[in-house]
Structure formats: C-alpha cells, structure tokens
Amino acid sequence: MSMDPQVKRVLAEMAKADGPSIDELTPAEMRLFYATVGEQLGGEARNMAEVKNLSAPGPAGAIPLRLYRPLDLDSTPQPGLIYLHGGGWVIGSLDTHDKVCRRLAETCGCIIVAVDYRLAPEHPFPAGPEDVIASSRWILQNAETLGLDPARIGIAGDSAGGSLSAVACLANREMSGPGLCCQVLIYPSTDNSAEGEQRLSRLEQAQTPPLNANAMQKMVKSYLPVAADANDWQASPLLANDHSGLPPALVITGGFDPLRDEGIAYAHSLINAGVEVLHRHYAGQVHGFIEMGGALDAVGDAMQVIAAWFSRCHGDKQSTPSGKG
C-alpha cells in the first residue's frame, strides 16, 4: 500500500509552511487554520441556482443551516442530503465545507442542507448530537417547505460529521414519522473508547498528517471532558447495542487515515446486523481528503460513488447523477 502521489505533494506543501502543528494550537487558532484548508485545496466553488441560510429550532436555540440547490432542478420536490461537516467536534463550520457541499449538490443533482451544530469546548458532548438529531428531524418534518421529497432524504458527513450521521440514523430509527433513506459515512469516527484508541490504524498512522494522534486526543478530550461518555453510543456509534434496522450505508475509508479501522469495523457491524452496506476504500488517501478537491483526483471518484449510491437508495429512476465529479 503506497500513498497517492498527489497526497504526497499536498503534504509536502503543508510541511513547507513550517508552522506549528495543529495540536499546538488553541481551539480558536485551530479554527482559523482549518478555515484555510478548503480555501487553498478545495478547488472551485461550483455555481448553484440558490444558496440560502436557514435555521432549525434546537435544544439550545436556533441551529444554523445552509441550503444548496444546484442548477437545472425543476420545481417538483427533490431528493436531498443533510450534510454534517467534520472537524473533531471542535472545528469546522458551514464555510469550511462550502465547496464540498456545492460539489456534492452538483454531482448528486440534489439539494444539500448543511448543519452548523454546536462545537466543543464551548459546547461539549452531548451538544453536537443533540443539535444533529433535532435539526435532522426538523428537516425531515419540514421537507416540502424546503423543496424536498421527505421519502428521498439521506444524511452524509465526514469524520466527526460521519460519526454524527451514524448517530442521527440510530436516533431516527426509534422515532415515528419520515425516515432517512441512506447514510454516507466518510472516514467516520465511530469508537472514542479507550479500546478504540488502541486500534492498529490509530497506532500506525499516529504521525500521519493532517490528523496526528496528539491533535485527535486534544479534540476528543475537549468534546468528551467526562471520560465515561466515550462509551455512550452518541459519542461512539460503534458501541450501540443494536445496529439493525438502519438505512443503507456507504462507508468511505482511507488507507493512511488513523480512523480507517473503526470505519471498517462499523461497516462490518452494520453488515452483521443485516444492513445493506457499500464499503469503498481509498488505499492511498489520508484523513480529510474529501476537502481537497482542487488537488486530488480521488475526490471526483468519491463524489461519483456517493452520487450513484444516493441515487440507488432513494430509488429515483428519473433523476440521475450529473456525471460531473
């Protein structure tokens, strides 16, 4: 297994910057640094027919949302994906993943609704899951006013957002009303327990940028100041007692990602529980690669895989992926 040459070039450019390691930064400094990643590596911002900021009611007040409507959609209710950004529950925002959401909307030919959930350390666990569960339910219940078909709404996210997407699906399973048609988990964090920290990929890739072990531990401690909460399924969805009855899942993992093995373990747990799963492994990729669409060809492939999976899951024979990656 060798690292993608394009990834090597990106990491070499990062090393030339010769700044402090992300684990040496305060949360505020981390957020400023993270905001530059998408701007520098995300590629072009795809044109949309409409981008508008909204909000959903949440347990601690309004939860900011951003709706992306791609070009060439008609006025009928459309399929959609709820998108949850990554960032270790500490960093990330609607803006850091703006280019990801635009490209996903264009490639899938669907509406994207991104969620700006509360972050640690200001709002530790369970604030993030609470916001995601509340906002996803609100989107499902208000689908038609958002231009969405309530029967054709899935959820997607990367890293911490992948974890929260899994949590939303577990929570939604227990609720009445419209459900999620699929889940797209992009290199998700699924096991923050002490045992999870000893997974082989976390040890093998402990010093592989852009997510090293010290940074990961720092963010997890900010998010989970009460150590016992790491065993809660809302913090570690792999530890849920039952994974049956969940929406079909696309799980994307990277070979040089410290979260590789827990993503694979989650895919296996879903399969063993009878859930339909497509696992797409990108052997040469690092954590965070989906945000590097301006530098990595693999992002286009991943976007096409997501589009094909979502189209298949929502069962829309009239609507097909755009063909753009």
Secondary structure, DSSP 8 states (H G I E B T S, - for coil): ----HHHHHHHHHHHHH----GGGS-HHHHHHHHHHHHHHHS------SEEEEEEEEETTEEEEEEEEE-TT--SS-EEEEEEE--STTTS--TTTTHHHHHHHHHHHTSEEEEE----TTTS-TTHHHHHHHHHHHHHHHTTGGGTEEEEEEEEEEETHHHHHHHHHHHHHHTSSS---S-EEEES-----STTGGGSHHHHHTTT-TTS-HHHHHHHHHHH-SSGGGGGSTTT-GGG-S--TT---EEEEEEEE-TTHHHHHHHHHHHHHTT--EEEEEEEEEETTGGG-TTT-HHHHHHHHHHHHHHHHHHT-SS----S--
